[in-house]
Amino acid sequence: MEVKVKLNGKLITEDVAADLLLIDFVRAHGCYSVKRGCETANCGLCTVFMDGTPILSCSMLTVRADGHEIQTLEGLQEEAASFIGFIADQGADQCGFCNPGFVMNTIALLRENPDPTDDEIRVFLAGNLCRCTGYEGQLRGIRSYLDSRKG
């Protein structure tokens, strides 16, 4: 099946198998920040944006992305750079495996709500599995970033 997908600003037209998952499509196009974790849409490692909304690429067929814009962390480096250091400063990136999913969902959160409460941050990050930390480092990092923007 032919699909036309705008991936990180580049239009890609390609014949794909009807059962090709979006995670495999984006990784085949060099987007290695999108990772395979649970393969059951429970860990957040495969998060991408479709038309600006976070989705789990391990549970979506590529053909469903036809005509849509897909963004991965590779295409959002500039936006992520503003806050990723704050998360790292809190020791929340011990192994780093979960970071892309956290970063993608933090971008989504800040786009939707530029000044979230701690509870709102927790809600947005709830779908991300991290085996190294208790999620408090990520929360502290995001809070530090938000506080730094206030002056």
DRENDOTI-967029 format. One record per residue: residue number from 1; residue in one letter; x, y, z of N, C-alpha, C in turn. Coordinates in steps of 0.02 Angstrom, whole numbers, plus 50000, padded with zeros to 5 digits. Example, Ala and Ser with C-alpha at 12.3 -4.5 7.8 and 13.67 -1.06 7.14 Angstrom:
seq:type:n.X:n.Y:n.Z:ca.X:ca.Y:ca.Z:c.X:c.Y:c.Z
1:a:50660:49716:50390:50615:49775:50390:50660:49835:50390;
2:s:50642:49888:50354:50684:49947:50357:50645:50002:50394;
END
This chain:
seq:type:n.X:n.Y:n.Z:ca.X:ca.Y:ca.Z:c.X:c.Y:c.Z
1:m:50043:49941:50000:50000:50000:50000:50045:50062:50000;
2:e:50026:50110:49960:50065:50172:49958:50042:50219:50013;
3:v:50091:50248:50049:50075:50298:50099:50117:50360:50085;
4:k:50089:50417:50103:50125:50480:50101:50124:50508:50171;
5:v:50183:50512:50201:50190:50534:50270:50241:50590:50272;
6:k:50226:50642:50307:50275:50695:50319:50309:50678:50385;
7:l:50372:50656:50381:50409:50634:50440:50463:50686:50455;
8:n:50455:50719:50512:50501:50771:50533:50514:50822:50478;
9:g:50460:50841:50444:50464:50893:50393:50480:50869:50323;
10:k:50496:50805:50315:50513:50778:50249:50457:50733:50225;
11:l:50433:50747:50164:50379:50706:50135:50408:50640:50110;
12:i:50379:50585:50134:50400:50518:50113:50341:50484:50081;
13:t:50352:50460:50020:50302:50419:49985:50333:50350:49977;
14:e:50298:50300:50001:50328:50233:50002:50274:50179:50001;
15:d:50290:50124:49969:50247:50065:49973:50264:50027:50036;
16:v:50214:50014:50077:50225:49978:50139:50178:49919:50144;
17:a:50197:49870:50183:50153:49813:50196:50094:49837:50238;
18:a:50037:49808:50229:49976:49828:50264:49983:49820:50340;
19:d:50027:49775:50362:50034:49763:50434:50096:49796:50464;
20:l:50129:49842:50428:50189:49876:50454:50169:49925:50508;
21:l:50199:49916:50567:50185:49962:50622:50223:50027:50611;
22:l:50194:50081:50636:50225:50147:50628:50294:50149:50661;
23:i:50304:50115:50716:50369:50114:50748:50422:50088:50700;
24:d:50406:50036:50663:50454:50008:50616:50467:50054:50557;
25:f:50415:50090:50535:50422:50138:50481:50469:50195:50500;
26:v:50457:50225:50558:50500:50282:50578:50571:50261:50592;
27:r:50580:50203:50623:50648:50179:50635:50684:50163:50570;
28:a:50648:50138:50520:50678:50124:50455:50701:50188:50421;
29:h:50673:50244:50443:50692:50308:50415:50738:50347:50463;
30:g:50774:50311:50506:50826:50341:50547:50805:50374:50612;
31:c:50744:50363:50632:50719:50394:50694:50727:50344:50752;
32:y:50788:50340:50777:50804:50289:50827:50786:50310:50898;
33:s:50761:50370:50908:50737:50389:50974:50673:50351:50991;
34:v:50638:50329:50940:50576:50291:50949:50596:50219:50963;
35:k:50580:50197:51024:50605:50132:51046:50549:50082:51059;
36:r:50569:50020:51054:50525:49964:51069:50535:49945:51142;
37:g:50480:49945:51179:50485:49926:51249:50440:49868:51264;
38:c:50378:49882:51277:50330:49830:51298:50293:49799:51239;
39:e:50286:49835:51185:50247:49815:51126:50174:49803:51143;
40:t:50151:49833:51197:50080:49827:51216:50050:49896:51230;
41:a:50082:49949:51208:50059:50018:51217:50052:50037:51291;
42:n:50100:50014:51331:50097:50029:51403:50157:50067:51430;
43:c:50211:50074:51391:50272:50102:51421:50290:50171:51396;
44:g:50265:50194:51339:50279:50261:51315:50343:50269:51276;
45:l:50383:50217:51270:50448:50222:51235:50440:50237:51161;
46:c:50384:50220:51132:50373:50227:51060:50334:50290:51043;
47:t:50329:50338:51089:50288:50397:51078:50314:50439:51020;
48:v:50269:50458:50976:50282:50505:50921:50223:50553:50921;
49:f:50230:50608:50884:50173:50653:50874:50143:50640:50805;
50:m:50079:50635:50802:50043:50634:50738:50000:50696:50737;
51:d:50016:50740:50691:49982:50804:50686:49982:50841:50753;
52:g:50038:50835:50789:50048:50871:50852:50022:50837:50914;
53:t:49991:50780:50906:49963:50743:50964:50005:50681:50977;
54:p:50024:50669:51041:50064:50609:51055:50023:50545:51045;
55:i:50054:50498:51011:50024:50432:51000:50077:50379:51013;
56:l:50056:50318:51022:50102:50262:51033:50110:50225:50966;
57:s:50170:50230:50938:50182:50204:50870:50185:50128:50868;
58:c:50191:50095:50926:50194:50021:50925:50125:49990:50915;
59:s:50073:50032:50921:50006:50005:50915:49967:50038:50858;
60:m:50004:50068:50811:49971:50100:50754:50002:50076:50689;
61:l:49961:50059:50642:49984:50039:50576:50007:50101:50537;
62:t:50059:50092:50498:50085:50147:50458:50032:50174:50410;
63:v:49991:50130:50383:49940:50153:50335:49891:50202:50366;
64:r:49883:50200:50431:49839:50248:50465:49871:50317:50469;
65:a:49936:50320:50458:49972:50384:50460:49973:50417:50391;
66:d:49945:50384:50342:49943:50411:50274:49911:50480:50274;
67:g:49946:50529:50244:49920:50597:50241:49930:50638:50303;
68:h:49965:50611:50352:49976:50647:50415:50049:50667:50424;
69:e:50059:50711:50472:50127:50731:50490:50148:50695:50553;
70:i:50206:50662:50550:50234:50626:50607:50298:50662:50629;
71:q:50303:50673:50693:50365:50702:50721:50392:50656:50774;
72:t:50458:50648:50773:50493:50610:50824:50540:50659:50859;
73:l:50573:50635:50910:50620:50677:50946:50674:50705:50901;
74:e:50692:50668:50849:50743:50693:50802:50721:50758:50769;
75:g:50657:50767:50760:50630:50828:50730:50612:50882:50779;
76:l:50621:50868:50843:50602:50916:50895:50660:50934:50941;
77:q:50721:50925:50917:50780:50937:50959:50782:51008:50987;
78:e:50766:51057:50947:50770:51126:50970:50721:51139:51027;
79:e:50660:51114:51019:50610:51123:51071:50629:51085:51135;
80:a:50656:51026:51127:50675:50985:51185:50736:51014:51222;
81:a:50780:51046:51185:50842:51072:51214:50829:51122:51270;
82:s:50772:51155:51268:50759:51206:51319:50750:51177:51389;
83:f:50728:51115:51395:50715:51088:51462:50751:51023:51478;
84:i:50779:50988:51430:50808:50922:51443:50864:50924:51495;
85:g:50903:50978:51495:50957:50984:51544:50931:50988:51616;
86:f:50873:51017:51625:50844:51021:51692:50826:50951:51718;
87:i:50803:50908:51674:50786:50840:51694:50850:50802:51710;
88:a:50901:50810:51669:50966:50777:51681:50997:50800:51746;
89:d:50991:50864:51762:51019:50891:51824:50989:50859:51886;
90:q:50930:50830:51880:50896:50798:51936:50912:50723:51940;
91:g:50956:50699:51897:50974:50628:51898:50919:50583:51872;
92:a:50875:50611:51832:50817:50573:51808:50831:50534:51745;
93:d:50893:50534:51723:50909:50499:51661:50962:50446:51674;
94:q:50952:50405:51724:51002:50357:51745:51025:50312:51688;
95:c:50980:50277:51656:51001:50235:51600:50984:50268:51534;
96:g:50937:50314:51533:50919:50352:51474:50870:50318:51427;
97:f:50853:50256:51439:50810:50220:51393:50740:50252:51387;
98:c:50713:50275:51441:50645:50303:51441:50643:50377:51421;
99:n:50701:50409:51418:50702:50482:51407:50663:50506:51346;
100:p:50670:50475:51287:50633:50502:51230:50558:50506:51241;
101:g:50529:50455:51272:50457:50457:51286:50439:50512:51335;
102:f:50480:50520:51387:50468:50574:51435:50473:50642:51401;
103:v:50524:50650:51360:50534:50714:51326:50476:50730:51279;
104:m:50455:50680:51240:50399:50691:51194:50335:50711:51232;
105:n:50322:50678:51287:50261:50695:51325:50268:50761:51363;
106:t:50329:50779:51381:50340:50845:51413:50328:50900:51362;
107:i:50352:50890:51300:50338:50939:51247:50263:50946:51237;
108:a:50227:50890:51234:50154:50892:51226:50121:50930:51283;
109:l:50143:50915:51344:50116:50948:51403:50126:51024:51399;
110:l:50188:51045:51385:50203:51116:51385:50170:51153:51328;
111:r:50158:51118:51273:50120:51150:51218:50047:51162:51238;
112:e:50020:51114:51275:49950:51118:51295:49940:51162:51356;
113:n:49988:51158:51402:49982:51194:51465:50051:51220:51486;
114:p:50067:51282:51470:50134:51309:51483:50151:51317:51557;
115:d:50102:51313:51602:50115:51320:51673:50076:51268:51713;
116:p:50093:51204:51705:50055:51152:51738:50072:51146:51813;
117:t:50024:51119:51850:50037:51102:51919:50075:51036:51921;
118:d:50100:51018:51980:50135:50954:51986:50088:50896:51970;
119:d:50026:50900:51990:49978:50846:51975:49966:50841:51900;
120:e:49962:50897:51866:49952:50896:51793:50013:50866:51758;
121:i:50072:50880:51783:50134:50851:51756:50131:50775:51765;
122:r:50113:50752:51824:50109:50680:51838:50060:50646:51790;
123:v:50004:50677:51777:49954:50648:51731:49984:50638:51662;
124:f:50019:50689:51637:50047:50684:51570:50102:50632:51565;
125:l:50139:50623:51619:50195:50576:51618:50176:50506:51640;
126:a:50114:50496:51659:50092:50432:51688:50101:50373:51640;
127:g:50097:50383:51576:50103:50328:51528:50174:50310:51509;
128:n:50223:50335:51545:50293:50322:51531:50323:50277:51584;
129:l:50350:50221:51563:50381:50174:51610:50454:50192:51620;
130:c:50474:50198:51682:50544:50210:51699:50562:50160:51754;
131:r:50610:50119:51741:50628:50068:51791:50683:50090:51839;
132:c:50716:50147:51823:50772:50169:51865:50753:50217:51920;
133:t:50703:50259:51908:50688:50312:51955:50617:50306:51981;
134:g:50601:50346:52028:50533:50349:52055:50493:50404:52024;
135:y:50513:50428:51966:50479:50480:51928:50484:50549:51961;
136:e:50508:50551:52022:50514:50616:52055:50568:50659:52024;
137:g:50621:50628:51998:50674:50667:51965:50648:50702:51903;
138:q:50607:50668:51864:50577:50699:51805:50532:50757:51826;
139:l:50492:50746:51877:50448:50799:51901:50489:50859:51926;
140:r:50541:50846:51966:50583:50901:51990:50616:50939:51933;
141:g:50639:50902:51882:50671:50934:51825:50623:50980:51787;
142:i:50564:50955:51775:50514:50996:51740:50495:51056:51782;
143:r:50485:51045:51847:50468:51100:51892:50525:51152:51892;
144:s:50588:51130:51895:50645:51177:51893:50645:51218:51829;
145:y:50631:51185:51773:50628:51220:51709:50573:51273:51711;
146:l:50513:51254:51734:50457:51301:51737:50473:51360:51783;
147:d:50505:51345:51840:50523:51399:51886:50575:51445:51855;
148:s:50621:51418:51816:50673:51460:51785:50643:51508:51733;
149:r:50588:51487:51702:50556:51530:51653:50519:51588:51685;
150:k:50501:51579:51748:50465:51632:51784:50512:51687:51808;
151:g:50577:51672:51807:50624:51724:51828:50664:51702:51885;
END
